[in-house]
Amino acid sequence: MKEVPGVLLLYHAPFAGRASTIMEHVDAFGAYSAFPVSYVNTDLGFPRRLREFQFQAVVLHYSLFAPVGYYLDEAFLDYLALHRNAYRIAFFQDEHHYCQQRFAFLNDHSIDCVFTLIEPQHVSKVYGRYTQVPDVVYSLPGYVTTELEEMAARSSKPDHLREIDIGYRGRKLPAYMGRGGQEKFEIAREFHRRAAGRGLALDIEAEETRRIYGDGWFAFLENCRAVLGVESGVSIFDTDDAVRLAYERLIAERPDLDFEGVSAQILEPYENVIPYRTISPRHFEAAALGTCQILFEGSYSGLLRPMEHYIPLKKDFSNFEDVLLMFQDRELRTRLVQQVRYDLIESGAYSYREFIKMFDLHLKAAGVHADSTSFDRSIIDTALQEGHRGRQLRRHLRHARHREFPGRRLLKPLIKPLITHYSDRRSGRRPG
C-alpha cells in the first residue's frame, strides 16, 4: 500500500444525472484546493486499484448520503476500514431526518469531521450529543460559481424587457418536516391568491411537475422583475426519527388529515427546537441575475437583510399591500438589486474559491500537508481510470434493465448475463 499526498473525494453521480448544484460543489475541490484531489464516482463501482493507495484525507460528499441507504457498497466501506489513518470528512445536507442512520455511520467509521448546515449554537444538540465526531464545521449548501460571477459581470436583462412581474417555483414537503417545510408551498398559494386580478403578470407555481431546471431556470429567473423566496430548510430536526415514524403511523390511519391536524397531534412540541434554516443557491442566483427578491422574513444565514437586500414579506401576509407598493417602486427595486449583487456576488466573499480556502485551512490545521511535489499524480490517475470504460458499461447495462426504450423487450434477456459476465471478469472468476 502506497501512502500518497492529497485528498480522495468519493461522490455519487448516477447515470440519469444529478442537479447542477451538486456537481458544482463536487468540482470546486479539484478546481480550487491547494491539495491534489482524486475523484471516484461510487455509481461506477469500486476501482480495483484504489486499494493500493492510502490518501492523507478522504472526503465523503453529501451526494453519497441518500435518506434511506448510502451509495457506498461493501468494497468502499472495507476501504475506509483499512485506511483509518486518513483524516475523514463527511459533508451532509438534509440532515433533519433519518438521523439515527447517520449517527451510526459516523460512529462506526470513525469520521473525524463533519461539514454541516446546522448553525454552530445548535451543533451540541445533534452531533455533540449523538456522535463522537471531534470536529464540526459550519458551511452553506452552495456557493457562488464562476458562471454566476460571469452572469453578474454582464449587463442583466433590462427591467422593461422582463415579461413576468413576480415569479416563483417551489414544492410541498412532507408535514413531518414542520411548519418551516410548508413555507415553500404556502408562499406560492397565498401570494398568488392575493395578487391575482391586480394587473400583475404572475408565474407562480409550487407543484413538482412545474419545476424548472438547468439553463431554463436561469432564463426564467432573468425574465422576472421579482421572485418570491423563503429560507431553505425545515423547522423540525428529528434527531430520534420519532416524528417521522409517528407521522407515518398517523397518516396511515388518517390519510385525509391536513397539516394543521398533523401539527396539533404530533408536531407542535418539536417546532424550532433545533432550527435548520439557511440561505440557498437560489438566493445567489437571483442576486447574480438582477432579480429583486420578495422573501419571507428570516435570518438567511445572516447574509440577507430586509430593505437592504430584499423586500420583506411577513409570514402571516399582514404587510402584503405594503409589499406590492414596494415592488412597484422601480427605484427601490434597483437599489436592492444592486446592493445584494455586490454583497453576495461581486464581493467574492461567498464564492467557491473562498469556501475551498476555508476547507484547505481546516485540513492544514488537522495536520494534512499540501506538498505534492514528491509524487507523480499520473500514477494515481492511471490506476483509478483502469477499467473505467468497463465500469461505465456495467452502469449503463444496469440502468437499462429499469428504463423503457425502443427494443427493450428484445435486449432485456441479454442484459443480466452481460452484467454477470463482466462481474466474473472483474473478480477473476471463470464463467461456466
RAWO-V754792 format. One record per residue. RES is the residue in one letter. SS is DSSP state (H for helix, E for strand, L for the rest). BURIAL is 1 if it has 24 or more other ideal C-beta (glycine too) atoms within 12 Angstrom, else 0. Layout:
<<RES;SS;BURIAL> <RES;SS;BURIAL>>
//
This chain:
<<M;L;0> <K;E;0> <E;E;0> <V;E;1> <P;E;1> <G;E;1> <V;E;1> <L;E;1> <L;E;1> <L;E;1> <Y;E;1> <H;L;1> <A;L;1> <P;L;1> <F;L;0> <A;L;0> <G;L;0> <R;L;1> <A;L;0> <S;H;0> <T;H;1> <I;H;1> <M;H;1> <E;H;1> <H;H;1> <V;H;1> <D;H;1> <A;H;1> <F;H;1> <G;H;1> <A;H;0> <Y;H;1> <S;L;1> <A;L;1> <F;L;1> <P;L;1> <V;E;1> <S;E;1> <Y;E;1> <V;E;1> <N;E;1> <T;H;1> <D;H;1> <L;H;1> <G;L;1> <F;L;1> <P;L;1> <R;H;1> <R;H;0> <L;H;1> <R;H;0> <E;H;0> <F;E;1> <Q;E;1> <F;E;1> <Q;E;1> <A;E;1> <V;E;1> <V;E;1> <L;E;1> <H;L;1> <Y;H;1> <S;H;1> <L;H;1> <F;E;1> <A;L;0> <P;L;0> <V;L;0> <G;L;0> <Y;E;1> <Y;L;1> <L;L;1> <D;L;0> <E;H;0> <A;H;0> <F;H;1> <L;H;0> <D;H;0> <Y;H;1> <L;H;1> <A;H;0> <L;H;0> <H;L;1> <R;L;0> <N;L;0> <A;L;1> <Y;E;1> <R;E;1> <I;E;1> <A;E;1> <F;E;1> <F;L;1> <Q;L;1> <D;L;1> <E;L;1> <H;L;1> <H;L;1> <Y;L;1> <C;H;1> <Q;H;0> <Q;H;1> <R;H;1> <F;H;1> <A;H;0> <F;H;1> <L;H;1> <N;H;0> <D;H;0> <H;L;1> <S;L;0> <I;L;1> <D;L;1> <C;E;1> <V;E;1> <F;E;1> <T;E;1> <L;L;1> <I;L;1> <E;L;1> <P;H;0> <Q;H;0> <H;H;1> <V;H;1> <S;H;0> <K;H;1> <V;L;1> <Y;H;1> <G;H;0> <R;H;0> <Y;H;1> <T;L;1> <Q;L;0> <V;L;1> <P;L;0> <D;E;1> <V;E;1> <V;E;1> <Y;E;1> <S;L;1> <L;L;1> <P;L;1> <G;L;1> <Y;L;1> <V;E;1> <T;L;1> <T;H;0> <E;H;1> <L;H;1> <E;H;1> <E;H;0> <M;H;1> <A;H;1> <A;H;0> <R;L;0> <S;L;0> <S;L;1> <K;L;0> <P;L;0> <D;H;1> <H;H;0> <L;H;0> <R;L;1> <E;L;0> <I;E;1> <D;E;1> <I;E;1> <G;E;1> <Y;E;1> <R;E;1> <G;L;1> <R;L;1> <K;L;1> <L;L;1> <P;L;1> <A;H;1> <Y;H;1> <M;H;1> <G;L;1> <R;H;1> <G;H;1> <G;H;1> <Q;H;1> <E;H;1> <K;H;1> <F;H;1> <E;H;1> <I;H;1> <A;H;1> <R;H;1> <E;H;1> <F;H;1> <H;H;1> <R;H;0> <R;H;1> <A;H;1> <A;L;0> <G;L;0> <R;L;0> <G;L;0> <L;L;1> <A;L;0> <L;E;1> <D;E;1> <I;E;1> <E;E;1> <A;L;1> <E;L;0> <E;H;0> <T;H;0> <R;H;0> <R;L;0> <I;L;1> <Y;L;0> <G;H;0> <D;H;0> <G;H;0> <W;H;1> <F;H;1> <A;H;0> <F;H;1> <L;H;1> <E;H;1> <N;L;1> <C;E;1> <R;E;1> <A;E;1> <V;E;1> <L;E;1> <G;E;1> <V;L;1> <E;L;1> <S;E;1> <G;E;1> <V;E;1> <S;L;1> <I;L;1> <F;L;1> <D;L;1> <T;L;1> <D;L;0> <D;L;1> <A;H;0> <V;H;1> <R;H;1> <L;H;0> <A;H;0> <Y;H;1> <E;H;0> <R;H;0> <L;H;1> <I;H;0> <A;H;0> <E;H;0> <R;L;0> <P;L;0> <D;L;0> <L;L;0> <D;L;0> <F;H;1> <E;H;0> <G;H;0> <V;H;1> <S;H;1> <A;H;0> <Q;H;0> <I;H;1> <L;H;1> <E;H;0> <P;H;0> <Y;H;1> <E;L;1> <N;L;0> <V;L;0> <I;L;1> <P;L;1> <Y;E;1> <R;E;1> <T;E;1> <I;L;1> <S;L;1> <P;H;1> <R;H;1> <H;H;1> <F;H;1> <E;H;1> <A;H;1> <A;H;1> <A;H;1> <L;L;1> <G;L;1> <T;L;1> <C;E;1> <Q;E;1> <I;E;1> <L;E;1> <F;E;1> <E;L;1> <G;L;1> <S;L;1> <Y;H;1> <S;H;1> <G;H;0> <L;L;1> <L;L;1> <R;L;0> <P;E;1> <M;L;1> <E;L;0> <H;L;1> <Y;E;1> <I;E;1> <P;E;1> <L;E;1> <K;L;0> <K;L;0> <D;L;0> <F;L;1> <S;L;0> <N;L;0> <F;H;1> <E;H;0> <D;H;0> <V;H;1> <L;H;1> <L;H;0> <M;H;1> <F;H;1> <Q;L;1> <D;L;0> <R;H;0> <E;H;0> <L;H;1> <R;H;1> <T;H;0> <R;H;0> <L;H;1> <V;H;1> <Q;H;0> <Q;H;1> <V;H;1> <R;H;1> <Y;H;0> <D;H;1> <L;H;1> <I;H;1> <E;H;1> <S;L;0> <G;L;0> <A;L;0> <Y;L;1> <S;E;1> <Y;H;1> <R;H;1> <E;H;0> <F;H;1> <I;H;1> <K;H;1> <M;H;1> <F;H;1> <D;H;1> <L;H;0> <H;H;1> <L;H;1> <K;H;0> <A;H;0> <A;L;0> <G;L;0> <V;L;1> <H;L;1> <A;L;0> <D;L;0> <S;L;1> <T;L;0> <S;L;0> <F;L;0> <D;L;0> <R;H;0> <S;H;0> <I;H;0> <I;H;1> <D;H;0> <T;H;0> <A;H;1> <L;H;1> <Q;H;0> <E;L;0> <G;L;1> <H;H;0> <R;H;0> <G;H;0> <R;H;1> <Q;H;0> <L;H;1> <R;H;1> <R;H;1> <H;H;1> <L;H;1> <R;H;1> <H;H;0> <A;H;1> <R;L;0> <H;L;0> <R;L;0> <E;L;0> <F;L;0> <P;L;0> <G;L;0> <R;H;0> <R;H;0> <L;H;0> <L;H;0> <K;H;0> <P;H;0> <L;H;0> <I;H;1> <K;H;0> <P;H;0> <L;H;0> <I;H;1> <T;H;0> <H;H;0> <Y;H;1> <S;H;0> <D;H;0> <R;H;0> <R;H;0> <S;H;0> <G;L;0> <R;L;0> <R;L;0> <P;L;0> <G;L;0>>
//
